[in-house]
Amino acid sequence: DELRLAPGDDVFDAVEAVAGERLRFVAYKRGAAGGVLRDRREGRTWAWSAVATEAVDPTGAGDAFAAGFVAARAAGCEVAACLARAAAVASVAVSARGSEALAAVTRDELAARSARCLVREG
């Protein structure tokens, strides 16, 4: 789901007002500026950097981010590693038109891109 904020709104206050009990993780994605993730169950927050790449087409970046996060989480990764993988997959998605880059990316390339993502808790 997407949430639109007015200038000055706190993203996590806005989420709490509408989320109910159904959401554990809430990501506030800011494109090339990275983003912030809140674990509502544990009350923890992480910020991540975007993985630098030439952006050719932003279409699908959010879906690619979500897929990278969920796949890493399903593989048993900690939240910080999930965010790094998500940012890496999103960077691949924006590097070409369509799904060409996602279909061709290797595990080694994703690992290298993940390593370039800075994730910090707090």
C-alpha positions in Angstrom: 0.0 0.0 0.0 1.1 3.6 -0.4 0.5 6.5 1.9 0.7 10.2 0.9 2.1 12.6 3.4 1.6 16.3 3.8 4.7 18.5 4.3 5.8 18.1 7.9 4.0 14.8 8.6 6.0 12.1 10.4 5.8 9.0 8.3 5.6 6.6 11.2 3.0 8.6 13.0 0.9 8.5 9.8 1.4 4.8 9.4 0.3 4.1 13.0 -2.9 6.0 12.4 -3.9 3.7 9.5 -2.1 0.4 9.8 -3.9 -1.4 12.5 -2.4 -4.7 13.4 -1.8 -6.0 9.9 1.6 -4.6 9.1 4.9 -5.5 10.8 7.4 -3.8 8.5 6.8 -0.4 7.0 9.3 1.0 4.5 9.4 4.7 3.6 11.3 4.7 0.3 12.9 7.8 -1.0 14.4 6.7 -4.3 18.0 7.8 -4.7 17.9 9.1 -1.1 17.5 5.6 0.3 14.8 5.1 3.0 13.8 4.1 6.4 12.2 0.9 7.6 10.2 0.5 10.9 9.6 -2.9 12.5 6.4 -2.1 14.3 6.5 -5.4 16.4 9.9 -4.7 17.8 9.9 -0.9 17.7 13.2 -0.8 15.8 14.1 1.5 12.9 16.7 1.1 10.2 17.9 3.6 7.5 19.4 2.5 4.3 21.3 4.2 1.4 20.4 3.7 -2.2 22.9 1.7 -4.2 24.5 4.1 -6.7 23.7 3.2 -10.3 22.6 5.1 -13.5 18.9 5.2 -13.4 17.5 4.4 -16.8 13.8 3.6 -15.9 12.4 3.8 -12.4 9.4 1.6 -13.3 9.2 -1.4 -11.1 11.8 -0.2 -8.6 9.4 -0.5 -5.6 8.3 -3.9 -6.6 11.9 -5.0 -7.0 12.7 -3.6 -3.6 9.9 -5.5 -2.0 10.8 -8.7 -3.8 14.4 -8.4 -2.6 13.4 -7.8 1.0 10.9 -10.6 1.1 13.3 -13.1 -0.6 16.1 -12.3 1.8 13.7 -12.5 4.8 12.4 -15.9 3.6 16.0 -17.1 3.4 16.4 -16.2 7.1 18.4 -13.0 6.8 18.4 -10.3 9.5 16.6 -7.0 8.7 19.8 -5.1 7.8 20.8 -7.7 5.2 17.3 -7.8 3.8 17.4 -4.0 3.3 20.8 -4.2 1.6 19.5 -7.0 -0.7 16.3 -5.0 -1.4 18.3 -1.9 -2.4 20.6 -3.9 -4.6 17.7 -5.5 -6.5 16.0 -2.1 -6.9 19.3 -0.7 -8.3 19.3 -3.5 -10.9 15.7 -2.8 -11.8 16.3 0.8 -12.6 19.4 0.2 -14.6 17.6 -0.8 -17.7 14.2 -0.7 -19.3 11.8 -3.5 -18.6 13.0 -6.7 -16.8 16.2 -7.3 -18.9 18.6 -6.4 -16.1 16.7 -8.4 -13.5 16.6 -11.5 -15.7 20.4 -11.3 -16.3 21.7 -10.3 -12.8 24.0 -12.8 -11.1 24.3 -13.7 -7.4 27.8 -12.3 -7.4 26.6 -9.0 -8.8 23.7 -8.8 -6.3 26.2 -9.5 -3.4 28.5 -6.8 -4.7 25.7 -4.3 -4.9 24.4 -5.3 -1.5 27.8 -4.7 0.0 27.7 -1.0 -1.3 24.4 -0.3 0.6 24.9 1.3 4.0 22.3 0.2 6.6 22.2 1.5 10.1 19.9 1.0 13.0 18.5 3.8 15.0 
